[in-house]
Amino acid sequence: WFLPDGNNRVTISCLLETDGIPRDVSTVSSPSSSEAEQAANAAFVKAQPYGSLPVSAGEKVKLTLEFVSNADPHGDSSRNIKATLSSPDK
């Protein structure tokens, strides 16, 4: 995952149906950064395909990925990705 300079937080959310294919994908960054969004989306796409959902998950789940990074031009950086599965109604 490419880290653009600055403090970035990008949230990607989507619905995963039983086949594991993401649908209704949305991306939001704070502070707003198209470069950070592009980097997070590239990592999201490279992680695909996702496997089929277990029967116990139901017909679909909401997947939320939060990409948090801090990078400066001098090489100091940190990164974290938090993944959450929840009911599609949340």
Phi and psi restraints in degrees (value plus and minus 20) as a CYANA .aco file:
   2 PHE   PHI     -89.1   -49.1
   2 PHE   PSI     112.4   152.4
   3 LEU   PHI    -124.7   -84.7
   3 LEU   PSI      90.8   130.8
   4 PRO   PHI     -91.6   -51.6
   4 PRO   PSI     135.2   175.2
   5 ASP   PHI     -79.5   -39.5
   5 ASP   PSI     129.8   169.8
   6 GLY   PHI      82.0   122.0
   6 GLY   PSI     158.7   198.7
   7 ASN   PHI    -111.7   -71.7
   7 ASN   PSI      99.7   139.7
   8 ASN   PHI    -150.3  -110.3
   8 ASN   PSI     123.4   163.4
   9 ARG   PHI    -155.4  -115.4
   9 ARG   PSI      97.6   137.6
  10 VAL   PHI    -142.3  -102.3
  10 VAL   PSI     109.6   149.6
  11 THR   PHI    -133.9   -93.9
  11 THR   PSI     104.8   144.8
  12 ILE   PHI    -134.1   -94.1
  12 ILE   PSI     108.5   148.5
  13 SER   PHI    -150.2  -110.2
  13 SER   PSI     130.1   170.1
  14 CYS   PHI    -179.5  -139.5
  14 CYS   PSI     149.2   189.2
  15 LEU   PHI    -120.9   -80.9
  15 LEU   PSI     114.4   154.4
  16 LEU   PHI    -129.2   -89.2
  16 LEU   PSI     101.5   141.5
  17 GLU   PHI    -111.9   -71.9
  17 GLU   PSI    -198.9  -158.9
  18 THR   PHI     -76.0   -36.0
  18 THR   PSI     -46.9    -6.9
  19 ASP   PHI    -100.0   -60.0
  19 ASP   PSI     -26.6    13.4
  20 GLY   PHI      61.0   101.0
  20 GLY   PSI     -16.1    23.9
  21 ILE   PHI    -105.2   -65.2
  21 ILE   PSI     107.9   147.9
  22 PRO   PHI     -90.6   -50.6
  22 PRO   PSI     118.1   158.1
  23 ARG   PHI    -153.8  -113.8
  23 ARG   PSI     137.6   177.6
  24 ASP   PHI      33.8    73.8
  24 ASP   PSI      32.5    72.5
  25 VAL   PHI     -97.7   -57.7
  25 VAL   PSI     113.0   153.0
  26 SER   PHI    -149.9  -109.9
  26 SER   PSI     127.0   167.0
  27 THR   PHI    -151.6  -111.6
  27 THR   PSI     111.4   151.4
  28 VAL   PHI    -157.4  -117.4
  28 VAL   PSI     118.7   158.7
  29 SER   PHI    -143.7  -103.7
  29 SER   PSI     133.0   173.0
  30 SER   PHI    -165.3  -125.3
  30 SER   PSI      96.6   136.6
  31 PRO   PHI     -85.8   -45.8
  31 PRO   PSI     139.7   179.7
  32 SER   PHI     -78.1   -38.1
  32 SER   PSI     104.7   144.7
  33 SER   PHI    -171.5  -131.5
  33 SER   PSI      89.6   129.6
  34 SER   PHI     -84.6   -44.6
  34 SER   PSI     -53.9   -13.9
  35 GLU   PHI     -85.0   -45.0
  35 GLU   PSI     -63.3   -23.3
  36 ALA   PHI     -86.3   -46.3
  36 ALA   PSI     -59.7   -19.7
  37 GLU   PHI     -83.8   -43.8
  37 GLU   PSI     -63.1   -23.1
  38 GLN   PHI     -82.4   -42.4
  38 GLN   PSI     -61.2   -21.2
  39 ALA   PHI     -85.4   -45.4
  39 ALA   PSI     -63.8   -23.8
  40 ALA   PHI     -86.4   -46.4
  40 ALA   PSI     -62.0   -22.0
  41 ASN   PHI     -83.1   -43.1
  41 ASN   PSI     -57.8   -17.8
  42 ALA   PHI     -82.8   -42.8
  42 ALA   PSI     -63.1   -23.1
  43 ALA   PHI     -84.9   -44.9
  43 ALA   PSI     -60.7   -20.7
  44 PHE   PHI     -79.9   -39.9
  44 PHE   PSI     -64.8   -24.8
  45 VAL   PHI     -88.4   -48.4
  45 VAL   PSI     -60.9   -20.9
  46 LYS   PHI     -84.0   -44.0
  46 LYS   PSI     -46.8    -6.8
  47 ALA   PHI     -96.8   -56.8
  47 ALA   PSI     -32.4     7.6
  48 GLN   PHI    -101.8   -61.8
  48 GLN   PSI     136.5   176.5
  49 PRO   PHI    -102.9   -62.9
  49 PRO   PSI     128.6   168.6
  50 TYR   PHI    -108.0   -68.0
  50 TYR   PSI     130.4   170.4
  51 GLY   PHI     -93.3   -53.3
  51 GLY   PSI     149.2   189.2
  52 SER   PHI     -84.7   -44.7
  52 SER   PSI     128.9   168.9
  53 LEU   PHI     -92.7   -52.7
  53 LEU   PSI     126.7   166.7
  54 PRO   PHI     -86.4   -46.4
  54 PRO   PSI     132.5   172.5
  55 VAL   PHI     -75.6   -35.6
  55 VAL   PSI     -55.7   -15.7
  56 SER   PHI     -85.9   -45.9
  56 SER   PSI     -36.2     3.8
  57 ALA   PHI     -96.3   -56.3
  57 ALA   PSI     -38.6     1.4
  58 GLY   PHI      71.2   111.2
  58 GLY   PSI    -185.0  -145.0
  59 GLU   PHI     -95.8   -55.8
  59 GLU   PSI     -49.0    -9.0
  60 LYS   PHI    -180.7  -140.7
  60 LYS   PSI     136.9   176.9
  61 VAL   PHI    -155.7  -115.7
  61 VAL   PSI     138.8   178.8
  62 LYS   PHI    -116.1   -76.1
  62 LYS   PSI     106.5   146.5
  63 LEU   PHI    -125.2   -85.2
  63 LEU   PSI     106.2   146.2
  64 THR   PHI    -142.3  -102.3
  64 THR   PSI     105.0   145.0
  65 LEU   PHI    -135.6   -95.6
  65 LEU   PSI     109.9   149.9
  66 GLU   PHI    -136.9   -96.9
  66 GLU   PSI      93.9   133.9
  67 PHE   PHI    -118.5   -78.5
  67 PHE   PSI      96.5   136.5
  68 VAL   PHI    -140.1  -100.1
  68 VAL   PSI     106.2   146.2
  69 SER   PHI    -162.7  -122.7
  69 SER   PSI     136.3   176.3
  70 ASN   PHI    -160.6  -120.6
  70 ASN   PSI      97.7   137.7
  71 ALA   PHI    -162.0  -122.0
  71 ALA   PSI     122.8   162.8
  72 ASP   PHI    -148.7  -108.7
  72 ASP   PSI     143.7   183.7
  73 PRO   PHI     -84.4   -44.4
  73 PRO   PSI     -31.8     8.2
  74 HIS   PHI    -109.5   -69.5
  74 HIS   PSI     -18.9    21.1
  75 GLY   PHI      79.5   119.5
  75 GLY   PSI     -26.1    13.9
  76 ASP   PHI     -97.6   -57.6
  76 ASP   PSI     110.1   150.1
  77 SER   PHI    -175.7  -135.7
  77 SER   PSI     138.6   178.6
  78 SER   PHI    -165.7  -125.7
  78 SER   PSI     134.6   174.6
  79 ARG   PHI    -172.5  -132.5
  79 ARG   PSI     130.4   170.4
  80 ASN   PHI    -174.4  -134.4
  80 ASN   PSI     120.5   160.5
  81 ILE   PHI    -144.6  -104.6
  81 ILE   PSI     106.1   146.1
  82 LYS   PHI    -132.5   -92.5
  82 LYS   PSI     107.2   147.2
  83 ALA   PHI    -133.1   -93.1
  83 ALA   PSI     115.9   155.9
  84 THR   PHI    -154.4  -114.4
  84 THR   PSI     113.4   153.4
  85 LEU   PHI    -128.3   -88.3
  85 LEU   PSI     115.3   155.3
  86 SER   PHI    -167.4  -127.4
  86 SER   PSI     156.0   196.0
  87 SER   PHI     -82.7   -42.7
  87 SER   PSI     123.3   163.3
  88 PRO   PHI     -85.9   -45.9
  88 PRO   PSI     -32.0     8.0
  89 ASP   PHI    -102.3   -62.3
  89 ASP   PSI     -29.7    10.3
